[in-house]
Amino acid sequence: MTVATQPDPQLQRRLQQDSIQLGAKTIFLNPFLYWRRFDANTDRWLREPGQLPEEQIQANRSRFYPELLWDELSDQERQLKDGAVEMFLKTLELISTFNPDLSAGHLLEVERKMAVTKKRSFERWVEKALGRRLKGERRERRRFDRERWLRGWGEWLGLDTTRQALLPLTTLLVLSALAGSWLGSRQFCRPGLVQPGIERNL
């Protein structure tokens, strides 16, 4: 006896958003579904924002965001939207590469569905990628500042004038430590005074 497995509605909805059926062929709209087919350089190119020329991204802003007034966006919003435009362009390039038989009409259908279903997911991906980059830059900056601080101290301690200035201070500290140790040992070895007992007359 076999039990029919009911399809997961959420999974079905995601598959519909991540693909488009063109005749008998299924085209993936999610670029990461092609990851088995590209190398490490392509993976890095896809995942890292800022890989496409800024002029190319600006020229395609209205293509994917015709409703936006770009001059009214904040710098953070503009960076996020530009990153999403870059993801659109990269995804279309991957689709064209792995599906070279698609016609111009098919590519237009793909682009239209992507603009509807993938816009928000691309924006979320870019937001996370920019956040990871910012954390990495901060971590690298802290490491650089720490190394520069240690290098500065090392160079300062290596100067002849520094050694000449520190020598009397070091000598004084050593003598103070020895004197303190000697005084402490003298205090420890000094016999205590014992008060004689008082005899009581009975």
N, C-alpha and C positions, 0 to 999 in steps of 0.2 A: 504494500500500500504506500503510495507516495503522497506527500502533502505539498500542495502548491504554495510556494513562497510568495507572499504579498510584497510587491515592490515598495520601497521606502519613498513616500511622497516627497520628502525633503531632498533625498538623493536624486530623484527624478527631476525635481525642479532645478537643482544645481547643474545637472547634466544638460538640461535644456538651455540654461543660461550660458554654459561653457561650450556649446557646440551649435552648429547650424547644419541642417540637412540640405544638400544641393544635389538633387536627383538621387542617385544611389550612393553618394559619397557624403561622409560625415566630416565636417571641418571643425577642428577645435578652435575656440575663441580664447581659451585660457592659454597663454604662452608657455606656462610651466608644464602643461601636459605634453610638450614636445621635448622635455628635458632629456629623455633617453636617446634622443637623436642628435644632440649637439655636444660639442666638446667643452672643456673648462673655460676657454676664452669666451665662447659664446654665452655660457652661463653667467660669467662675470659681466659681460657686456649687457646682458638683459637685466641683471639684478641691481647694477650700480647706476643711480641717476647721474645725469651729466655726461653721458657717452656720445650724445648726438650734438651737432653744432647748435648754438643758441639761435642762429638765424633760421635754421630749419624748423626749430620748435616754434618760434614766433610766427613764421609764415603759415603754420598749420593750426594756430590757436582757434581761429573762427571756424575751422573745418570740424572740430570736435566740440567746441564750446561757442556756438553762434549766439547764445543767449547772454553771454557775459560782457560786461563793460570792464575791460582789463585795467584801464586807468584808475578805476575806483577800488581795485583790490589792494589789500595790504601786501607788504612784501612776502609775508609768510603764505598768504593765500595764493599769490601769484607763483611762488616757488612750487607749491603743491600742485596747482593746475598745470604748470609747465611740465612737471614730472609725469603727470597723467598723460599729457599730450605725447611725451616721449615714449611712454609705454604703449600707446596706441600705434605709433609709427613703428616701433620695434616689433610689435605683435604682427602687424600687417606684413612687415618684411619677412618674418619667420613663416607666416602662412604662405606667402608667395614662393618662398624658397622650398618648402616641403610639399607644396601643391602647385607645381609649375604649370599644370594643365588648366588652371582656373582662368576663365575669361574675365575681361574687364567688368562685365555685368555681374558675374559671380562675386568678384572682389568688392564691388559696390554694395551688394547685398550683405556681405560679411561685415563691411565697415559700418553699415547702418545698424545692424543688430548689435555690434560691439558698442556703438555710441549709446545704445539704450541700456544694455545689460551689464557692461563692464566698467562703466565710468566710475561708479562709487568704489568698486573693488580695486581699481587701479589707484584711486586716490588714497585708499587705506594702505595699500602696499607701499606707495611712495612715502607716505607719512612715517611708516615704520622704518623704511630704509634710511630716510633722512635722520630719524631719531638715533638709529644705530651709528650712522656716520658721525653725528654730533658727539655721542658718547665716546666713540673711538678717538676723535680729535681732542676731546678734553683729557682723556687718559694719556694720550701721547704728549699733550702739553704739560701735564703734571710730571711725566717721566723726564721730559726735556728740562724742565725747571729744576727738578731734583738733581739731575746729572750736572747741570750748570752750577748749581750751588755747591755741590761736592767738589767739582773741578776748581771753582773759585777759591774754596778753602784750601785745597791742596796746593794751588799755585801760591797762595799767600803764605802758607806755612813753609814753602820751599824757598822763600826769599831770604837772602843773607841778613837783611835788616830785621826781619821777623825773628830769625833764630837768635840774633844778638840781643833783641829786646826780650825774648822769652827766657833766655838763659838765666839772668838774675832771678826772675820770678820763679822759675823751676827750682833753682837752688834754694830759694827762700822757703818754698813749699816743702821741699825734702827735709830741710833743717827743722822746720816747724813740726813736721810729722815725727822726726826722731826725738825732738825735745819733748813732745807730748807723750810719746811712748815711754821715754825714760822717767818722766815725772809720774806717770801712771804706775810704772813698776815700783818706784820708790814708795808711793803711797800704799801700794798693796802689801809691800814687805814690811812696813813699819809695825812694830808690835803694839798691840792695844794696851791701854792703861787699865789695870784691874783695880777697882776700889776695894780696899780691905773691908772685911766684914766687921760689923759692930757687935762687940760682945755684950751680952746682957747679964747683969748681975742678978742672980736668982736669990 
